[in-house]
Amino acid sequence: MKVVILAGGLGKRLRPLTEDRPKVLVEVCRRPLLEWHIYWLGRYGFKDFILLLGHAKEKVIESVGSGKKYGVNVAYVVEDEPLGTGGAIKNAEPILRNEEWFLVINGDIVTDLNPTLLIETLKESNTIASIALVYMKSPYGVVKVVNGYVKEFIEKPILEYTINAGVYAMKPQIFDYLPEKGDIEVTAFPRLAKEGKLKGYIYKDVMWKSIDTIKDLEECEKMLLERYPEFCHSRNETK
């Protein structure tokens, strides 16, 4: 059971934190984001990780090594030039082609969703990939108005729309759809959806945060401190 982590992002909006490191090494609770992925997925029995690297790849390899210190196995696939999310996964085809299935995680998200539920959707023979979906939280407070009168202020409510959570389960047939260069969200996924081979699993009441700005890091740290204090307070435990 292999987990592929997209770990080569530039993280321009997180500068200066990402001037000398990729986003996966930016710290939350004084620990790199990558450690959260290992901690989270280790709780579900995942031990084999493949990191797809680009920007500041040497920093990741130096920090993580073989993964032994985390109790997991880590391998690396390096892109010589930016390939996009789809191209980066395609670049790992030689070591994933013979897998029954594998997970793909965006390295800049923090979540605690149960990935095994997503994997279950692949059991349908025509399904090649499945996307984890979460309900969107409004970045702003909203105002409820009835007949022109303000009735209520609602602080950042959960909206009715679902968004891509950046966690995917895939069969190796996905490589027939992936581009050599380009993002999977605008290449392979639309094609799979048109052919009826892409499923979505909606998660409710899970923690999820995309890390795009320093403010996101601050909000994420508050979430982790509340829900997973053991992760924030113990730097030696990763599983």
SEZAKE-122491 format. One record per residue: y, z, x of N, C-alpha, C, O in turn; residue in three letters. Coordinates in steps of 0.1 Angstrom, whole numbers, plus 5000, padded with zeros to 4 digits. Each point is the difference from the previous one (the first is absolute). Example, Ala and Ser with C-alpha at 12.3 -4.5 7.8 and 13.67 -1.06 7.14 Angstrom:
% SEZAKE-122491
494350785132501250004991501250005009500050075010ALA501149864986501150005009501150084992501150015005SER
//
This chain:
% SEZAKE-122491
498850005009501250004991501250005009500450105006MET500349794995501149985009501350014992500249944989LYS500850125018501450004995500949935009500050025012VAL500749884983500949925008501450054996500450004989VAL500450035022501450054998501049905006499949975012ILE501049984980501049915005501050095007500850074993LEU499349925020500750105008501049945010500350065010ALA500149814987500949945009501449974996500749925006GLY499750154983501349974994501250055009499950095008GLY501249834991501250035008500850124995500550085008LEU499549944979500750124994501550005003500550105004GLY500149784993501449995004500950104993501050055006LYS498749994981500850094993499850155004500750094996ARG498349935013499850135005500650025014499850115006LEU500949804999500650015013501150114999500750024990ARG499450065021499549985013498650065003499549995011PRO499850064978498750065002499049905005499050035006LEU501249844990499049905003500449915012499549895001THR501550155006500449915011499049995011499949895006GLU499350214996498950005010498750034995499050035007ASP500849964980498750024994499849934986501149984994ARG497749995002499849944987500150114989500150125003PRO500049844985500250104989498950104999500250114996LYS498649855007498850094999500150125009499350104998VAL501649905012500150115009501350084997500350105007LEU500549864983501150084996499450134994499050004993VAL501650115010499450134996500550054986501249994996GLU497950074997500250084988499350135001498850005004VAL501850114994499550135003499650015014498950065004CYS501949885005499750015015498749935004499550025011ARG500049894980498849935004500249854996500649974990ARG498949945018500149864997499449964986499050064996PRO501649844998499549964987498549965001499350034991LEU500349915020498749965002499050124999498949984995LEU501550145009499150114998499850044986498950054996GLU502149924995499850024986498849914995499250054992TRP500849835012499049914995498650055004499149994992HIS500850055021498750055004499650134993498950024996ILE502150075002499750124992499649974986499050054995TYR501849874998499749964986498649934998499250044992TRP500649855016498849934998498850075006498949984995LEU501350115014498950085005499450094990498850035000GLY502050014990499650084989499049934991499250064993ARG500849805008499149924992498949945008499349914996TYR500550145016498949965009500249885009499149955006GLY502150004995500349885008500250045015500850095002PHE498549855006500050045015500349885009500450025012LYS499549864983500249885008501349934997500249954989ASP500850055020501349944998500349885009499650005012PHE501049904983500549895008501549994998500549984989ILE500250035022501549994999500549875004499649955011LEU501149984980500649875003501450025006500950054993LEU499249925020501250035007500949885003499549895002LEU501850145000500949905005501150065008499850035012GLY501350014981501150065006499650145007499350084994HIS501149945018499750125008498650045000499650124998ALA499549785003498550034999499650105010499150084998LYS501549925014499550095011500250144996499250095003GLU501949944989500250144996498950054991499650115001LYS499949804990499050044991498750035008499350104998VAL500349815010498850015008500050135009499050075001ILE502249955005500150125008499950134992499450105004GLU501249904984500050124991498650024994499650124999SER499849784996498750024992498849995009499050074998VAL501049845012498849985008498849954992500149924991GLY498850145012498749964993499950074986499149974993SER501850135005499950074987499250135001499950074990GLY499549955022499150115001500650144997499450084994LYS501949935010500750134998500250024985500350124996LYS499649784996500150024985498650004993500050024988TYR499049965020498650004994499749874993499150004992GLY501649895012499749874994499849905011500350035012VAL499449854984499949885010501149914997500249964988ASN500550005022501149914999499949875009499750025011VAL500549874983500049875007501349934997500750044991ALA499749865017501349944999499849855000499249945006TYR501750004986500249855000501549985002500850044992VAL499649885018501449985003500449864997499349905003VAL501950094991500549864998501149975011500850095003GLU499149795002501049965010501349974995501050005008ASP499149974979501349974994499950054985498950024995GLU502250014999499950054986499349904991500449884999PRO498650174994499149914992500250034985499549924992LEU501250185004500150044986498850084996499050005008GLY501050064981498850084996498749934998499050045004THR501249844990498849914999499449955013498850015002GLY502149955006499649955013499450105009499149985008GLY501550144991499450125008498650034996499250025009ALA500549984978498650034996499149885004498950035004ILE501649854994499249885005499750015014498949965004LYS502050095004499850025015498850095003499449995011ASN500250104979498950095003498749954994499050075000ALA501049814996498749944994498850015008499050044995GLU501149945018498750015008499350134999498850015002PRO501950104996499350134999499950064986499550114998ILE500949814992499950044986499149914992499750034989LEU500149855016499349894992498750054994499649954989ARG499650135018498750044996500050134993498950054996ASN502250015000500150124993499749974985500449904995GLU499050204998499849984986501350014992500349924991GLU500650175014501450014995500750095010499450065009TRP501949944990500950095008501350034993500449934991PHE500250175014501350044994501149955009499949995012LEU501349984982501249965008501150094995500250024988VAL500550045021501150104997501349955007500049975012ILE501050034980501349985007500450135007499950114995ASN500449885018500250115009501350084996500250115005GLY500649844987501350074997500050064986501150034994ASP497750005000500050084987499350135003499250015009ILE501150084982499350135000499550034986500850004991VAL497950025008499450024987498850085001499450025011THR500150044978498850075000499049954989499150074996ASP501149805000499149944990498649995005499750005012LEU499450004979498550005003499649855002499949934990ASN499950035022499749865003498649954995499749894998PRO499450215000498749964995500049954986499249914996THR501850134996500249944986500449855001499549924992LEU501250055018500449865002498949925005499849884995LEU499350175013498949935005499049974989499349895000ILE500650194990499149984989500349874993499149934994GLU502150035006500449874993499449885006500049894994THR499650125019499549895007498649964996499449905004LEU499950194989498649984996499949884990498949954999LYS502250014995499949894991499949875009500849995009GLU498249934988499749895009501249905003500049955011SER500950034979501049905002501350065007500949935003ASN499150214999501150065006500050005015499050045006THR502049905000500150005015500950115006499750045011ILE501349994981500950115005500550084988500149954989ALA500350175014500650094990501250075006500050045012SER501049984980501350065004500150144993499950014988ILE500550095020500450124994501449994994500949955007ALA499350104981501249994993500550144996499250094996LEU502149945005500550134996501249974991500749895001VAL499750204991501149994991501350025009500150085008TYR500949834989501250005007500950124996500250034988MET500450045022500950114997501449945002500349945011LYS500650084980501349955001500750065012500050125001SER500749805007500850065011501350074995500650065008PRO499749924980501250064994499750084988499049994993TYR501950105004499950074987500449904989500849915002GLY498750114986500349914989500750084988499950124999VAL500849804993500850074989499549944987499949884998VAL499650214993499649954987501150004990500750114998LYS499649784996501149984991499549964986499149914999VAL501350164990499649974987501349984991500850095000VAL499349794994501249974992501350025008501050044994ASN499049935019501250015008500250145005501050025008GLY498250084988500250145005499050035011498849974998TYR501750095013499150055010499250124995500550104996VAL498149885004499250114995499350085011499750124998LYS500049815013499250075010500249935014500149885001GLU499950215010499949955013498650035006499650114999PHE499749795006498750015005500049975015500349895004ILE499350205004500149995014498849925006498850054999GLU501449835005499049915007498650004992499050055006LYS501049904982498750014992499049905006500349905007PRO498550124988498949905003500149894990500150024988ILE500049865017500249884991498649954995499050045005LEU501149864986498749954994499449895009498949964997GLU501850005013499549895008499150065012500350105005TYR498749824999499250045011500449915012500449884998THR499450185014500449925012498850015010499150084999ILE500949825010499050005011500150125009501150025005ASN497850064996500150125008499649985014500150095008ALA499649794996499749975014498750055005499850025012GLY499249994979498750045003499149894993500149984988VAL499049965020499249894995498550025004499750055011TYR499449914980498649995003499649855000500449934991ALA498950025019499749865001498649975004499450085008MET500149814988498849945004500349905011501149955001LYS498050025008500249915011500449854995500649935008PRO499150044980500449874995501649995000500549884998GLN500250235003501449995001500549915011501149944999ILE498150055012500549925011500149854997500749935007PHE498650034982500149864996501449984993500449884998ASP500350224999501349994993501250045009501149974996TYR498650105015501150055008500649895008499349915005LEU502050094997500749915009499950045014499850115004PRO500449795005500150035014501350085003500150085009GLU500949894983501350075001500750014987500149904993LYS500350215003500650024987499650134993499050075005GLY501749984985499750124993499049984989500049914993ASP499050195007499049994990500550004985499449944991ILE501750135007500650014987500549874994500149994988GLU500249925021500649874995499049885003500449894997VAL498550145009499049895003498750024993499749944989THR499550155016498650024995500050074986499249954992ALA501650155006499950074987500449924988499250004990PHE501949925011500249914988498949904997499749974989PRO499749985022498949904998498850074994499449954991ARG500350175014498850084994500350034986499150004991LEU502150045006500450044986499849884991499550014989ALA500949875015499949884992498549974997499749944990LYS499550095020498549974999499350114993498849994998GLU501850124998499450114994499150085009498950054995GLY501449965018499250075009500750125007499550055010LYS501649994984500850115005500150104989500549974989LEU499150165014500250114990501050105004500450005012LYS500150084979500950105003499550134994499550004988GLY500650115019499650134995501250095000500750025010TYR499650034978501250084998499750155002499150064994ILE501650005015499950145003501150084993501149965000TYR498550154995501050094993499950145007499050045005LYS502250024995500150145006499550015014499350095004ASP501149815004499750015014501350005008501049964995VAL498950095017501150005009500149865006499049945005MET502250004995500249875007501549995004500950034992TRP499349925020501349985005500049895011499250005009LYS501749914989500249895010501150055010501050054996SER498749945017501050055010500849885005499549925009ILE501750074986500949895004501250055007500649935008ASP499950194989501250055005499850145004499050074997THR502049995010499950145004500050094988499450105000ILE501349864990500050084987498650014995499550104995LYS499749785005498750004996499150105008499250074994ASP501149945019499250095008500350154996499150084999LEU502149954998500450134996499350044986499550114999GLU500549794992499450034987498550015001499450084994GLU500049845015498650005002499550145006499050054997CYS501850005012499750135007500050114989499250095001GLU501749914990500150104989498749994992499450104996LYS500249785001498849984992498750055007499250074994MET500749905019498950055008500050155001498950065000LEU502250005003500150145001499650074987499450115001LEU500949834988499650064987498549984997499450104995GLU500149785008498649974996499050025011498850034997ARG501649955015499150015011500650095012500149945011TYR500150184986500750085011499150015012500550025011PRO498149984987499250015012500249885009499850015013GLU500549874982500349895009501350025008500049975011PHE501050084982501350025007500050125009500750005010CYS498550104988500050125008499050005011500150095009HIS498949834991498950005010500049865007499649904994SER500950095018500049875007498749975007499949895005ARG499250204995498749985007498949954990499049955005ASN501250074982499049964991500449864994501249994996GLU497949925003500349874995499049964989500049894995THR499150205002499049974989499650134994499150004991LYS
//
